[in-house]
């Protein structure tokens, strides 16, 4: 049975109340909110009083020239933002169906997910199920924040980023082997040499930040060999930038997943550099929100990914 507060929210809480809560968080005060949104400050004050009356609690306290949310206020702001995002997603779904699609799925993928895998997955989802698709590329940490805030539906990335988040879950899709890459001329030179971890560390590097799963793993491998990890001359996850720099400069190296290395080598100017890589990068997972019942479109996408992530593809050894 619904609680008395649940019945009150259903009967009295309006969309304008959700918008007001979201805007208070955004602007920090009713005066700035009124100036930015074109409503009068007395109207904003009245609407806030209505919200606090609905919850029978104070949601904000005055702090300087602004408003500071209480614990209940912060919870109300978070829930209001989520509900507004659900309405936005609903509108996108409605437009997709109106345009002849069955649904809409907003996917996040780390740059180290090979374009071949992502292209095949979204094309199969579209061709088999007539789903409209939006794709966001960013680091796993950024994508997980967007997933947590309900800005996207699912993420293809590294599950280490969701440690301690009970509202998210993941399934491993495939493991990744690391590959050392550089300009073709540099690869040819290094093939003739018997170089050590220390000599490798002295080279110029392109690497992601050490705070990322891949950057941390690379640093760990150097540390285990009792060598100080290299400080990258360029810190990036961007596949386009990595290719542009390595293909134009024969003194810089990088370590990327095998699937990404294959993509870059196909573009030309870059080659794999022989080096024993007897370790794996953190695996790639499909990360999703915990739901009381699975979202049909996500399930279809997950099924397609499972079928594509077979042994030997995308840098997998298993």
Secondary structure, 3 states (H helix, E strand, C coil): CCCHHHHHHHHHCCHHHHHHHHHHHHHCCHHHHHHHHCCCHHHHHHHHHHHHHHHCCCCEEEECCEEEECHHHHHHHHHHHHHHHHHHHHHHHHHHHHCCCCEEEEEEECCCCCHHHHHHHHHHHHHHHCEEEEEEECCHHHHHHHHHCCCCCEEEEEHHHHCCCCCEEEEEEEEEEEEEEEEHHHHHHHHCCCCCHHHHHCCEEEECCCCCHHHHHHHHHHHHCCCCCCCCCEECCCHHHHHHHHCCCCCEEEEEEHHHHHHHHHHCCEEECCCCCCCEEEEEEEEEECCCCCCHHHHHHHHHHHHHCCCCCCCCCC
